[in-house]
């Protein structure tokens, strides 16, 4: 079997697909990948044939020349269409797969859509938004390929039998009338990379610190100060993850350290709490490490994951619009309550770690 896995977005979107690709290959099958251009090298280092689709999601640095943004829907049709030649099944990860199902239809092969949060499942509101934004352009490309127009884009993309690549404890699958929803468990790419020596030295230099970071999310100027001052207000040292917002230190005090991208699976087992934006992957990694969380959601599925953290009693949440030093300090105090720490430890033991393997086997079954 030869499978094509397509994904657009940031690292949080791409990393689970790489986990799935490794499991499909471990079953003896060939995998091709369509990933954003800044992740092609990563996929190739893992030994996969990878084609760039779409654009790098990261904002350009100040002073950089403007990026020429192509027609991203036409680009998906062309790129995925070419990569799919000779493939036996196509899987599109996340809902922004405008072309994958159409290409599968054209090639006469099975298609699967996998979601990282139930918030992408179609309802009347988001179906209307998707149709207004993109239906006309998708249909123009379908007609270009000799395919009939569709009426509802999101329902077309997600299908009547979507996969939900989430952990059943963190996210119990909703019942969906008229849909055969399959929950595989989250797709975890194990990271064995060591933590750098200077970070290990910092960790060994006192009580477990608080991790502060928002990944690929943009944040307002002055956010670093709010984060660090809140950590100090609860008597903790801090690790500031720079991320795409280039968060940093606010002074030269030895109680804080700034880091670049790091092995979160290893680091989160060493910290007292994790303050983050509420991405599906970061929420899962913190939960798996039994680290209490404070989620600062901004958009997309992040408010959903913030709600789940609060509902499970494994942390607290402060919306980005309400983020102040005092609000974060209060949330951290809540996260450090003994009951919260105990529940975080209990939930960690229930996390399903073989979701990618389960999904790989199901993907092979789609072809049989």
N, C-alpha and C positions, 0 to 999 in steps of 0.2 A: 504494500500500500504506500502511496505517496500522498501526504497531507500538506495542504497550504494553510498556514495560520496567519491571520491578518489582524493587526492592531494599530491604532493611532492613539496619540496622547503622550503623557509623561512617563517617567520611570515606573510609577505606580501602576500604569496600564500595561507596560511592556514586560516587567519582571515576571508576573504570573504566567504569561504566554511562554516565556523561556523555560519556566518550570515544566509546563505541559509539553513543550517540544522535547525536552530531555527525556521525559517519561515515554513519549511516543517512540522516540528513537530506541530507548531501552527495550521496547517490545519488538524491535527488529524492523521498524518501518522508517521510511525516508520522510524528512520534514523540510519544507521550504517556508520562509518567513517573509512577510511584508511588514516592515517596522519603520518608524520615523527615522530620518537620516542620521540623527545623532546617536541612534542605537544600533546601526548596522554593524559597526566594528565590534561591539559587545557580542552580538549574535554570531558573527564570524569567528570570534575567539572561542566560542563554544562549539565550533565546527559545523555551523549551519549555513546553507546558502540563503542570503538575505538580500532583499530588494528594498530600496528606500521608497516610502510612500508618504505623501503629504509634506509637512514642514516640521522643523524643530520648534517645539512649543515654547522654548525659553525666549524671553524678551531680549532683544539685542542690547549690548552694552552702550552706554551713552557715547555719542560721537561716531558710532558704527554706521556704515551706509545703510539706507533703508532696504528692507527685504522685499523682493518682488514675490508676492504671494500668488501662486497659480490658482486656477479654478480647481479647488480641492476635490470636488465631486467628480469632475471629469478625470482628474489625476488618479483617483481611486479606480475608476472604471478601466482606465488604460493600464495602470500598473498591476492591479490585481488580475485583470484579464490576461496580461502577458505571463505573469507568474503562475497562473493556474493551468497552463498547458501541460497536459500529461498527469495532472493530479486527480486523485480519486475521491477526495472530500475536501471541503473548505470550511474552516471555522473562523468566524469573525468575532473578535473579543471586544466588548463594550458596545454601546448602542450606535456609535458613530461609524457604522459600517454601511455607508450609502450604496456601495457597489457589490459587496461580496455575494449577497444572495442572487443578484441579477447575473453575475458571472457564473455562479453555480448552475443557475437555470439554463444559461446559454450552453454550458459544457455538459449538462445532463448528469451532474454529480450531486451527492447529498451536501446539504449546508446546515451548519449549526451556529446559533448565536449564543454567546456566553456573556453574562452580565456580572459585574462586581458588586452590585447593590440592587435591591428590589425597587429603588426609586426610578430606575430606567424602564420598568415595566409600563406598558401603555395604559393610560387612562384618558378621559376626554380632554383634559387640559393639555397634557404634554403631546397628545396626538395632534391637536390643532396647531400647536406651536411648531412642531416638526413639519407639518404640511405647509404652513405659511412660509417657513424658512427655505425649505429644500425640495419639496415634492416636484415642483415644475422642472427643476434642473435634473433631478433623478429621472423623471419620465423622458426628458429630452435625450438623455444618454441611453435609456432603455430602447427608445424608438430608433436611435442611431444603430443599435445592435440588432434591430429587428424583433425586439420584445414588446409585448403589449404594455400600455401604461398601467400603473397601479393607483389605487384610490387612497390608501392610508400608508404613509411612509414608515412610521415607527412600528406599526403592527406588521408590516412587510419585513422590516429588518429583524425584529425580535422573534418572529414566527409564532406558531401556536404551541411550540414545544421548546421553549428556551431553557438554557442551563443557567443555574445560579451558582457562581463560583465563590460562595461564601461559607463561613463556618456555621453549622447549624445551632451552635450554642450562642454565638454572638448575634446571629441573624436567623431565627427560625423562619423557614420558607413560608410565605403567605399562600393561602389558597386562592387560586385564580380561576374564576369561572371560564370554562371553555378553553383553558390552556393546560398542557401537560408539563408542568414545571419540574425540572430535574435539578436537585441540589447535589452537587458533587463534593462539597467541601472546598475550602479556599486552596488556591494553587500556590504552594510555598516553594520558593527557590532557596534551598539551603545555602548559607554563606559561611565558608570556612576561612575567610581571610582574617588574618590576625589584627588585633587592635595595635596602633602604633605605640612605640615605646613611651613617648612623652605623655600619651593619654593614660597608659597603664600606670605610669608614675603618679599622675594626678589622682587617679582612682585610689591608689594605695596610700595617698597622703592624708586621708581623713575619712569622715563618714561618707556614705554613698551620696553623691550629688543629685541634683535635678537636671534632667535633659530638657533643653529648650530649643525647639526648632520647628519650622513650618515647611520644610521640603521645597517644593517648586512653587509655593504660593508667594505672591507679592504682598508686602505689608508696608504700612506707613512709616515714615521717618520717626524715630523716637521709640519704636517698638522694643528695641534691644534694652533700653533703659527700663521700661516697664517690666520686662521679663526678669532681668537680673535683680532689680530692686525687690521684686516679689519673692524671689528665691532667698535673698538675704533677710527679708522680713520674717521668714519662717525658719531662719537659722541654718540654711543649707548652702553648700557650694553649688556652682552651676557649670554645666557644659552647654555652650551656645553653638548650635549647628548653623553654619553660615547660610546654607541653602541658596536658592536663587535670589532671595531678597538681600543677600550679603549682610546678614545680621552679624554683630560683632561685640567686642567687649566695650565697656563704658569707662574703664579705668585700668590701671595696672595692678590691681589687687590680686594676690595669688589665689583667691578663693574662686576664680573663674578661669575657664579656658575656652578658646574658640576652636572649632574643628571643621573640616571639610566633610565630604561624603564618607561614611563610615559603615562598618558592619553593625547594623542596628540589632541584629539578632544576638550578637555577643554583648554589645554595650548595654542594651536594655536590661540584661540580667544583673547588671552592676549598679544600677541607679535606684534612687529612692522613689522617683516618680518621673513620668514623661509628660511634658507639655507639648502639644502638637496640633496640627490643623484638622485632623479628623479624616485623613485619607484612609481608604479601606485597608491598605497594606500596613500603614503605621499603626492603626488601631489594632489590627490582628497581631502584629509583632509585639506590641506592648502587652497585650492580653496574654499572649503565649509566654512572655517573660515574667508574668505575674507582677508587673509594675503598675501601681495605681496611675490613673491618667487624668489630665486636665485637657479637655478638647476645646480648641478655639476655632469653631467652624466659620467658614467664609461663604461657600457656595456649593452647588452641585450636591453630591451625596454626603457632604461633610456634616450638615445638621442631623442627618439620619444617624450617622455613626456616633455623634455626640449624644443623641437621645438614647441610643442603645447602651453606651457607657454608663449613663446616669440610671437607666432602667435596671441594669444588671447590678448596680451598686458598686462598680469597680472604679469610680472616679467622679469627676464633676465637669462642668462645662461653663465657658464664658464666651458668648458670641463676640466676634471680632469688633463689632461696633461698640460693644460695652467693655472692651478690654482696657482696664486701668491697673495700676499697681495694686490698689486696694482690692479690686474685684478678683484679680488673680491670686493675691495673698489669701483671701477668704476661700477660694476654690482649692488652693493647695492644702490649707488646713483641713478641709473636708476630705481631701484625698488621703491625708495621713491619719485619719481616724482609724483606730484598730479594726473596726468592723469592715471598713473599706479595704484595708490591706488583706484581711482574712478572705473576703470575697474574691479579691483579685487572685489570690493564691488558689482558691477553689476552682475558679473559672479556668485558670491556666491548665489544670489537669484534664479538662474536658475538650480542649481544642483538638480537632481532627487534623492530623498532619499529613495524611496521604491523599488529599483531595486531587492533586495533579495526577497521581497514579490511577485513581478511580476514573477521572475524566479521560485519560488516555485509553483505557480499556473500552470505555463507552464510545469513543471516537472510532476505534477500530471496528466495533460492532456496527457502527452506522454504515459501513461499507459492505459488511457481510450480508 
